[in-house]
C-alpha cells in the first residue's frame, strides 16, 4: 500500500514544513513575513515554508529552508505541536504541514533568495490581516498563545545536532 494514500482515496502528503520567525517579546513580538515571487502564489505574503528533501527530518528541512530563504540562523528553535491542514486541487490531495518557530535577535539581517520579492517585520495583529489563508491564521493564533503569551515548553525546543 502506498503510504501517501489514505484508505478513502484522497492522497495525504506531508512533504512541506512551515517556519514562523519571531523577534522581540510580549506585545513587542514581531513576525517575519515574506512576499512570494514566481508562479506559485506570486505576490502573497506568507511565512517561510518549503519542501522536505529525501533523508531529512521535518525540523532539519525547516532550518534549511529558513537559511536558504532568509539567511537566518535561529537563536532558539521549536516544534509547535501544530500541523496546518489544507486541500490542494493540483495535485489533488490533503497536505499536512508541521510548523516550527524560530526565534532570532532584534538585529538579525534578512537576505532573501529568489523565491521572495520583499520582507517585512510586522506585529501579530498586522500579520493576521496579511496572511491570506485560514489555516495560516489558525497557526498564527496558536503561536501567539503558546510562544508569545506564555513561555513555550522546553520539551518543544529542538537543538541542532
Residue frames as qw, qx, qy, qz and C-alpha x, y, z in Angstrom:
[[0.000, 0.889, 0.458, 0.000, 0.00, 0.00, 0.00],
 [0.356, 0.552, -0.033, 0.753, 1.25, 3.48, -0.86],
 [0.383, -0.415, -0.541, 0.623, 1.95, 5.32, 2.45],
 [0.009, -0.138, 0.026, 0.990, 0.81, 8.61, 0.84],
 [0.420, -0.225, -0.538, -0.695, -2.71, 7.41, 0.02],
 [0.428, -0.127, 0.590, -0.673, -5.48, 7.15, 2.58],
 [0.228, 0.179, 0.957, 0.017, -7.99, 4.32, 2.58],
 [0.366, 0.679, 0.477, -0.420, -10.70, 6.71, 1.36],
 [0.659, 0.544, 0.399, 0.331, -8.86, 7.50, -1.85],
 [0.143, 0.976, -0.071, 0.147, -7.50, 11.02, -1.40],
 [0.705, 0.252, -0.358, 0.558, -3.71, 11.29, -1.27],
 [0.471, -0.881, -0.036, 0.031, -2.40, 12.57, 2.04],
 [0.677, 0.447, -0.220, 0.542, 1.01, 14.21, 1.84],
 [0.494, -0.853, 0.014, 0.169, 3.37, 15.53, 4.47],
 [0.772, 0.184, 0.125, 0.596, 6.27, 16.90, 2.49],
 [0.139, 0.713, 0.022, 0.687, 6.15, 20.60, 3.39],
 [0.489, -0.451, -0.496, 0.559, 7.14, 22.44, 6.58],
 [0.000, -0.887, -0.173, -0.427, 6.39, 25.95, 7.83],
 [0.559, -0.170, -0.363, 0.726, 8.58, 28.25, 9.94],
 [0.124, -0.937, -0.233, -0.229, 7.33, 31.31, 11.79],
 [0.567, 0.174, -0.274, 0.757, 10.24, 33.62, 12.58],
 [0.352, -0.881, -0.305, -0.078, 9.76, 35.75, 15.69],
 [0.455, 0.205, -0.337, 0.799, 11.78, 38.54, 17.27],
 [0.259, -0.437, 0.165, -0.846, 11.05, 40.65, 20.32],
 [0.192, -0.175, -0.904, 0.340, 8.96, 39.66, 23.32],
 [0.106, 0.502, 0.628, -0.585, 5.44, 40.09, 24.65],
 [0.381, 0.801, 0.359, -0.290, 3.42, 42.81, 22.98],
 [0.098, 0.803, -0.396, -0.434, 6.53, 43.88, 21.03],
 [0.610, -0.053, 0.752, 0.245, 6.83, 40.49, 19.28],
 [0.463, 0.608, -0.255, -0.592, 7.14, 40.75, 15.52],
 [0.815, 0.152, 0.555, 0.066, 6.77, 38.11, 12.81],
 [0.089, -0.415, 0.581, 0.694, 8.79, 37.98, 9.61],
 [0.699, 0.525, 0.438, -0.209, 6.55, 37.88, 6.54],
 [0.261, -0.292, 0.623, 0.677, 7.90, 37.35, 3.02],
 [0.620, 0.543, 0.071, -0.563, 6.18, 38.13, -0.28],
 [0.735, 0.048, 0.637, 0.228, 6.34, 35.20, -2.64],
 [0.336, 0.657, -0.344, -0.581, 7.53, 35.64, -6.20],
 [0.051, -0.186, 0.934, 0.299, 7.17, 33.18, -9.03],
 [0.394, -0.163, -0.696, -0.577, 4.41, 31.04, -10.44],
 [0.488, -0.439, -0.751, 0.066, 3.06, 29.71, -7.14],
 [0.349, -0.793, -0.431, 0.253, 1.23, 32.30, -5.00],
 [0.440, 0.299, 0.062, 0.844, 3.01, 35.25, -6.63],
 [0.092, -0.527, -0.011, -0.845, 2.66, 38.42, -4.54],
 [0.710, -0.567, -0.349, -0.230, 1.18, 36.64, -1.49],
 [0.122, -0.655, 0.563, -0.489, 2.54, 37.45, 1.98],
 [0.921, -0.199, -0.322, -0.090, 3.44, 34.37, 3.99],
 [0.524, -0.704, 0.479, 0.023, 5.89, 32.97, 6.49],
 [0.112, 0.528, -0.809, -0.234, 8.72, 30.64, 5.48],
 [0.873, 0.070, 0.399, -0.273, 7.71, 27.29, 4.01],
 [0.338, 0.588, -0.664, -0.316, 9.32, 24.65, 1.87],
 [0.922, 0.086, -0.297, -0.231, 9.66, 21.03, 0.90],
 [0.694, -0.510, 0.509, -0.001, 11.32, 18.25, 2.87],
 [0.449, 0.592, -0.635, -0.213, 14.19, 16.64, 0.95],
 [0.916, 0.004, -0.400, -0.034, 14.90, 12.92, 0.82],
 [0.703, 0.013, -0.509, 0.497, 16.55, 11.80, 4.06],
 [0.014, 0.362, -0.288, 0.887, 15.68, 14.96, 6.04],
 [0.136, -0.483, -0.773, 0.389, 13.65, 15.17, 9.19],
 [0.031, 0.862, 0.453, 0.224, 10.95, 17.83, 9.38],
 [0.354, -0.886, -0.013, 0.300, 12.97, 20.05, 11.72],
 [0.542, -0.257, 0.434, 0.672, 16.07, 19.72, 9.52],
 [0.300, 0.532, 0.572, 0.547, 14.04, 20.79, 6.48],
 [0.146, -0.933, -0.327, -0.017, 12.61, 23.73, 8.43],
 [0.455, -0.721, 0.176, 0.493, 16.05, 25.00, 9.50],
 [0.495, 0.013, 0.553, 0.670, 17.43, 24.51, 5.97],
 [0.180, 0.718, 0.545, 0.393, 14.50, 26.33, 4.35],
 [0.272, -0.923, -0.164, 0.217, 14.85, 29.17, 6.86],
 [0.465, -0.541, 0.346, 0.610, 18.52, 29.60, 5.99],
 [0.426, 0.224, 0.635, 0.604, 18.06, 29.19, 2.23],
 [0.090, 0.771, 0.537, 0.330, 15.18, 31.66, 2.01],
 [0.217, -0.960, -0.110, -0.137, 16.39, 34.29, 4.52],
 [0.485, 0.523, -0.475, 0.516, 19.99, 33.59, 5.57],
 [0.468, -0.628, 0.284, -0.553, 18.78, 33.43, 9.19],
 [0.535, 0.033, -0.807, 0.247, 20.08, 31.05, 11.84],
 [0.539, -0.697, -0.256, -0.398, 17.77, 30.89, 14.87],
 [0.059, -0.520, 0.631, -0.574, 18.88, 31.57, 18.43],
 [0.427, 0.008, 0.804, -0.413, 16.14, 29.19, 19.58],
 [0.430, 0.109, -0.660, -0.606, 14.11, 26.72, 17.53],
 [0.443, 0.019, 0.720, -0.535, 10.89, 24.90, 18.46],
 [0.111, -0.306, -0.873, -0.364, 8.34, 22.43, 17.16],
 [0.326, -0.214, 0.075, -0.918, 4.91, 23.99, 17.63],
 [0.222, 0.178, 0.927, -0.244, 2.89, 20.76, 18.05],
 [0.496, 0.602, 0.266, -0.566, 0.61, 22.24, 15.35],
 [0.359, 0.031, 0.742, 0.565, 0.14, 20.99, 11.80],
 [0.416, 0.388, -0.089, -0.818, -1.62, 23.03, 9.15],
 [0.438, 0.226, 0.859, 0.138, -4.00, 21.03, 7.00],
 [0.394, 0.545, -0.025, -0.739, -5.44, 22.02, 3.66],
 [0.758, 0.382, 0.527, 0.047, -6.89, 20.58, 0.47],
 [0.044, -0.541, 0.477, 0.691, -4.91, 21.10, -2.73],
 [0.773, 0.485, 0.199, -0.357, -6.64, 20.63, -6.08],
 [0.780, 0.584, -0.192, 0.116, -3.44, 20.31, -8.16],
 [0.429, -0.015, -0.875, -0.224, -2.08, 17.79, -7.45],
 [0.654, -0.491, -0.212, -0.535, -5.18, 16.66, -5.61],
 [0.668, -0.123, -0.656, 0.328, -4.70, 15.72, -2.01],
 [0.502, -0.852, -0.124, -0.079, -4.61, 16.74, 1.60],
 [0.476, 0.512, -0.422, 0.577, -1.44, 18.49, 2.73],
 [0.679, -0.703, -0.186, 0.099, -0.37, 18.19, 6.36],
 [0.435, 0.664, -0.236, 0.561, 2.30, 20.75, 7.22],
 [0.662, -0.514, -0.350, 0.418, 4.20, 20.62, 10.53],
 [0.100, 0.910, -0.002, 0.403, 5.05, 24.08, 11.83],
 [0.704, -0.173, -0.290, 0.624, 8.10, 25.38, 13.67],
 [0.121, -0.990, -0.064, -0.031, 9.03, 28.61, 15.47],
 [0.694, 0.179, -0.140, 0.683, 12.44, 30.22, 15.04],
 [0.284, -0.928, -0.134, 0.201, 13.45, 32.97, 17.45],
 [0.638, 0.377, -0.003, 0.672, 16.03, 35.46, 16.17],
 [0.367, -0.432, -0.258, 0.783, 17.67, 38.53, 17.65],
 [0.178, 0.856, 0.280, -0.396, 16.47, 42.09, 17.08],
 [0.045, 0.757, -0.411, -0.506, 19.42, 42.79, 14.78],
 [0.654, 0.081, 0.720, 0.218, 19.04, 39.68, 12.62],
 [0.196, 0.522, -0.370, -0.743, 19.71, 40.56, 8.98],
 [0.755, 0.359, 0.524, -0.163, 17.38, 39.01, 6.40],
 [0.032, 0.454, -0.635, -0.624, 18.87, 38.10, 3.00],
 [0.773, 0.330, 0.330, -0.430, 16.07, 36.92, 0.71],
 [0.398, -0.094, 0.786, 0.463, 16.60, 34.38, -2.04],
 [0.127, 0.015, -0.568, -0.813, 14.86, 34.37, -5.44],
 [0.156, -0.430, -0.886, -0.072, 11.66, 32.86, -4.01],
 [0.164, -0.789, -0.491, 0.331, 10.64, 36.19, -2.44],
 [0.344, 0.649, 0.192, 0.650, 10.46, 39.79, -3.63],
 [0.134, -0.644, 0.214, -0.723, 10.17, 41.53, -0.24],
 [0.534, -0.299, -0.729, 0.306, 10.05, 41.00, 3.51],
 [0.254, -0.646, 0.054, -0.718, 8.53, 42.82, 6.48],
 [0.248, -0.119, -0.804, 0.527, 8.65, 42.52, 10.24],
 [0.390, -0.451, -0.282, -0.751, 5.07, 43.02, 11.44],
 [0.356, -0.198, 0.662, -0.629, 3.23, 42.81, 14.73],
 [0.162, 0.115, 0.980, 0.011, 0.97, 39.79, 15.13],
 [0.389, 0.609, 0.482, -0.496, -2.26, 41.71, 14.55],
 [0.354, 0.672, -0.332, -0.559, -1.00, 43.02, 11.22],
 [0.030, -0.255, 0.937, 0.236, 0.25, 39.54, 10.31],
 [0.350, 0.340, 0.837, -0.249, -3.28, 38.20, 10.84],
 [0.452, 0.719, 0.178, -0.497, -4.62, 40.70, 8.31],
 [0.243, 0.668, -0.561, -0.424, -1.91, 39.92, 5.72],
 [0.213, -0.147, 0.962, 0.092, -1.96, 36.12, 5.83],
 [0.468, 0.092, -0.387, -0.789, -4.47, 35.00, 3.18],
 [0.611, -0.089, -0.749, -0.240, -5.44, 31.52, 4.37],
 [0.692, -0.577, -0.019, -0.433, -7.45, 30.42, 7.39],
 [0.935, -0.172, -0.206, 0.230, -5.00, 27.66, 8.28],
 [0.489, 0.370, -0.249, 0.750, -2.22, 30.26, 8.41],
 [0.279, -0.590, 0.128, -0.747, -4.22, 32.48, 10.74],
 [0.883, -0.410, -0.143, -0.180, -5.06, 29.44, 12.91],
 [0.818, 0.052, -0.262, 0.510, -1.34, 28.64, 13.16],
 [0.178, 0.509, -0.192, 0.820, -0.56, 32.28, 13.98],
 [0.588, -0.594, 0.003, -0.549, -3.17, 32.24, 16.79],
 [0.942, -0.246, -0.194, 0.121, -1.60, 29.05, 18.18],
 [0.638, 0.245, -0.234, 0.691, 1.90, 30.57, 18.06],
 [0.137, -0.623, 0.112, -0.762, 0.67, 33.76, 19.75],
 [0.772, -0.523, -0.048, -0.359, -0.95, 31.74, 22.53],
 [0.961, -0.228, -0.040, 0.154, 1.86, 29.20, 23.07],
 [0.739, 0.130, -0.023, 0.661, 5.04, 31.15, 22.16],
 [0.127, 0.524, -0.015, 0.842, 4.25, 34.82, 22.87],
 [0.521, -0.619, -0.039, -0.586, 1.68, 34.94, 25.65],
 [0.836, -0.498, 0.221, -0.069, 3.46, 32.20, 27.57],
 [0.103, -0.641, 0.742, 0.167, 6.89, 30.63, 27.70],
 [0.814, 0.220, -0.431, -0.322, 6.98, 27.59, 25.40],
 [0.911, -0.349, 0.216, -0.040, 7.60, 24.20, 26.92],
 [0.140, -0.683, 0.680, 0.226, 11.25, 23.18, 26.82],
 [0.664, 0.073, 0.743, 0.035, 10.01, 19.82, 25.52],
 [0.613, 0.738, 0.278, -0.055, 9.28, 21.59, 22.21],
 [0.015, -0.874, 0.404, 0.270, 12.79, 23.03, 21.87],
 [0.939, 0.284, 0.084, 0.175, 14.94, 21.43, 19.19],
 [0.314, -0.776, 0.429, 0.338, 18.72, 21.62, 19.46],
 [0.695, 0.600, -0.360, -0.164, 20.67, 21.02, 16.24],
 [0.206, -0.588, 0.778, -0.085, 22.89, 18.02, 16.29]]
